[in-house]
Amino acid sequence: MRKRRSKSFIIPFLIVLGCIFVAVYIGVQLKKTISADTGVPVGTVLLIDPGHGGRDGGTSASDGSVEKDLNLVISLPLYDMLRVMGYRAEMSRDSDCMLCDSGLKTLREQKISDMKNRLKLYDQSRLTISIHQNHFSQSQYFGTQIFYGTKNAESKQLATTIRQTVLGLLQPDNKREIKKATKDIYLLSNTKAPAIIVECGFLSNSDELAKLKSVEYQRKLAYAITCGVLEYDP
């Protein structure tokens, strides 16, 4: 009778012990995949990155319009739309600021720190859409153009899909093709996660500048990009 009782206790004990080991293992794996800064699982966030900010204004138009401001006002409705569609979206910035470490005095130091901090956010995201504006010395150029990251094959696929929805919904006459990022585009050439830069338009083109400053057009562009994300279905 004693032997039977001991065996009857051993089996439940082993089951409980096994459950404990499984729980500990899952806990360790989750801890590895949680961002220490945000508490959000790494690789699940759709990051919206409004380019530049703070002392770094980016390019500017002849009327004084500054790139950093247009980047933000297009990014905000894009962020809202993605959240409404059920995605876990985050923004690198939601105000006029840089992402640099504190205590840095020169603009060069701040820009370098800003880029490194953005790269950390890129690497932790499921994918990143960075919003920028273009500029050229000649004023006839126009249209959205998308650059894609070099270290993840999904970047090109994402760029292709969003280009199609932007052209289909907003810019049917746009002939600009997607482009692979060169080494001088630091974030796209260094992040391991899928990432693109959407150059929304040319501030050097007065007609396009007027559109980019229009709240209605900003929302249409954000909607077209959102549709591209839905089509891509990350």
C-alpha positions as a printed Julia matrix, in Angstrom:
234×3 Matrix{Float64}:
  0.0    0.0     0.0
  2.84   2.42    0.82
  4.51   1.86   -2.58
  1.26   2.54   -4.38
  0.7    5.72   -2.35
  4.24   6.97   -3.09
  3.77   6.39   -6.82
  0.43   8.2    -6.73
  2.15  11.27   -5.24
  5.14  11.19   -7.6
  3.14  11.59  -10.81
  1.23  14.76   -9.74
  4.48  16.15   -8.32
  6.25  15.68  -11.64
  3.36  17.32  -13.49
  3.42  20.36  -11.19
  7.21  20.58  -11.45
  6.99  20.44  -15.23
  4.43  23.24  -15.26
  6.7   25.36  -13.1
  9.61  24.86  -15.49
  7.41  25.77  -18.47
  6.15  28.91  -16.73
  9.69  29.98  -15.82
 10.87  29.4   -19.41
  8.01  31.45  -20.87
  8.67  34.22  -18.39
 12.34  34.36  -19.35
 11.52  34.49  -23.06
  8.99  37.27  -22.55
 11.48  39.23  -20.51
 13.94  38.98  -23.36
 11.43  40.4   -25.83
 10.13  43.29  -23.76
 11.58  46.73  -24.34
 13.11  48.04  -21.13
 12.03  51.57  -22.04
  8.41  51.07  -23.05
  7.31  47.71  -21.67
  6.0   46.86  -25.15
  7.02  43.57  -26.79
  9.83  44.16  -29.27
  8.85  43.65  -32.9
  5.14  44.44  -32.51
  5.09  48.23  -32.83
  4.48  50.13  -36.07
  6.75  53.12  -35.59
  5.91  56.45  -37.2
  9.0   58.63  -37.35
  8.48  62.31  -38.25
 11.92  63.29  -39.55
 14.02  66.01  -37.92
 12.68  68.21  -35.09
 13.9   70.78  -32.61
 17.11  72.48  -33.72
 17.19  70.21  -36.78
 14.61  71.68  -39.11
 15.49  69.69  -42.21
 14.95  71.4   -45.54
 12.74  74.46  -46.04
 10.65  76.18  -48.7
 11.05  79.69  -50.1
  8.04  80.87  -48.1
  9.66  79.76  -44.83
  7.81  76.45  -44.43
 10.07  74.05  -42.53
 10.26  70.33  -43.21
 10.15  69.22  -39.56
  6.72  70.84  -39.12
  5.17  69.25  -42.21
  6.62  65.88  -41.24
  4.84  66.05  -37.91
  1.44  67.24  -39.17
  1.34  64.37  -41.67
  2.57  61.81  -39.13
 -0.06  62.63  -36.5
 -3.14  61.64  -38.57
 -1.2   58.63  -39.91
 -0.62  57.51  -36.33
 -4.3   58.03  -35.45
 -5.51  56.1   -38.5
 -3.25  53.13  -37.8
 -4.44  53.01  -34.19
 -8.08  53.11  -35.32
 -7.34  50.18  -37.63
 -6.17  48.18  -34.63
 -2.41  48.43  -35.0
 -0.09  49.08  -32.08
  1.44  52.28  -33.43
  3.9   54.59  -31.72
  5.58  57.85  -32.71
  9.24  58.7   -32.32
  8.17  62.25  -31.49
  4.81  64.0   -31.18
  6.14  67.52  -30.68
  8.88  69.8   -32.0
 11.88  68.1   -30.4
 15.01  66.1   -31.12
 15.61  62.63  -29.72
 19.14  63.38  -28.58
 20.61  62.76  -25.15
 20.61  65.68  -22.73
 23.68  67.78  -22.07
 24.93  67.93  -25.66
 25.81  71.45  -26.79
 26.66  71.41  -30.5
 24.1   70.68  -33.2
 26.41  68.03  -34.66
 26.56  66.16  -31.36
 22.79  66.39  -31.0
 22.18  65.1   -34.53
 24.48  62.12  -34.02
 22.79  61.26  -30.74
 19.36  61.74  -32.32
 20.16  59.3   -35.12
 21.49  56.66  -32.73
 18.41  56.92  -30.52
 16.08  56.69  -33.51
 17.97  53.62  -34.73
 17.23  51.9   -31.41
 13.54  52.59  -31.92
 13.7   51.3   -35.5
 15.36  48.05  -34.43
 12.7   47.43  -31.78
  9.76  47.98  -34.14
  7.82  45.64  -36.41
  8.37  48.22  -39.13
  9.07  51.94  -39.41
  7.58  54.57  -41.69
  9.62  57.75  -41.59
  7.97  60.88  -42.95
 10.11  63.47  -44.78
  9.89  66.17  -47.44
 12.0   66.56  -50.56
 13.74  69.59  -52.07
 15.61  70.21  -55.3
 17.33  73.16  -56.9
 14.92  73.07  -59.85
 11.26  73.67  -59.11
  9.57  71.41  -61.69
 10.05  68.18  -59.77
  7.11  66.79  -57.8
  5.6   63.65  -56.31
  6.04  61.3   -53.4
  9.09  59.06  -53.51
  9.87  56.16  -51.18
 13.28  54.88  -50.11
 13.62  51.45  -48.5
 16.04  49.88  -46.02
 18.88  47.63  -47.12
 19.08  44.94  -44.43
 15.57  43.51  -44.47
 13.82  42.27  -47.6
 10.44  43.39  -46.24
 11.49  47.02  -46.62
 11.27  46.85  -50.4
  7.94  45.03  -50.28
  6.5   47.62  -47.91
  7.77  50.48  -50.09
  6.24  48.9   -53.19
  2.83  48.44  -51.57
  2.63  51.95  -50.13
  3.78  53.47  -53.43
  0.89  51.7   -55.17
 -1.74  53.03  -52.79
 -0.34  56.58  -52.83
 -0.37  56.61  -56.63
 -3.74  54.9   -56.89
 -5.53  57.13  -54.38
 -3.73  60.44  -54.67
 -1.03  60.82  -57.33
 -1.9   58.97  -60.56
  0.61  61.05  -62.56
  3.54  60.28  -60.26
  6.24  58.36  -62.17
  8.75  58.14  -59.33
  9.97  54.63  -58.55
 11.0   53.34  -55.14
 14.74  53.52  -54.4
 17.1   51.45  -52.32
 18.7   53.56  -49.59
 22.33  54.53  -50.03
 24.88  54.45  -47.21
 24.42  58.15  -46.52
 20.84  57.43  -45.37
 21.99  56.29  -41.95
 18.8   54.84  -40.49
 17.72  52.83  -43.53
 21.18  51.43  -44.14
 21.7   50.36  -40.53
 18.4   49.12  -39.13
 17.74  45.39  -39.23
 13.97  45.86  -39.12
 11.76  46.73  -42.12
 11.89  50.49  -42.68
 11.06  53.07  -45.33
 11.31  56.82  -45.77
  8.33  58.47  -47.46
  9.47  61.7   -49.1
  5.96  63.12  -49.33
  6.67  65.87  -51.85
  8.96  68.67  -53.0
  9.02  71.88  -50.98
 10.79  73.42  -53.96
  7.63  73.0   -56.08
  5.14  75.75  -55.26
  2.07  73.77  -56.34
  3.05  70.74  -54.32
  4.02  72.9   -51.35
  0.52  74.37  -51.32
 -0.93  70.85  -51.19
  1.43  69.73  -48.43
  0.37  72.7   -46.31
 -3.3   71.83  -46.77
 -4.85  69.91  -43.85
 -7.12  68.07  -46.28
 -4.2   66.9   -48.4
 -2.19  65.93  -45.31
 -5.02  63.66  -44.24
 -5.43  62.2   -47.72
 -1.73  61.38  -47.81
 -1.89  59.83  -44.35
 -4.9   57.79  -45.48
 -3.11  56.58  -48.62
 -0.13  55.43  -46.54
 -2.47  53.74  -44.06
 -4.13  51.88  -46.92
 -0.69  50.7   -48.0
 -0.03  49.33  -44.53
 -3.41  47.55  -44.55
 -2.64  46.09  -47.96
  0.78  44.96  -46.78
 -0.77  43.51  -43.6
  2.28  43.31  -41.3
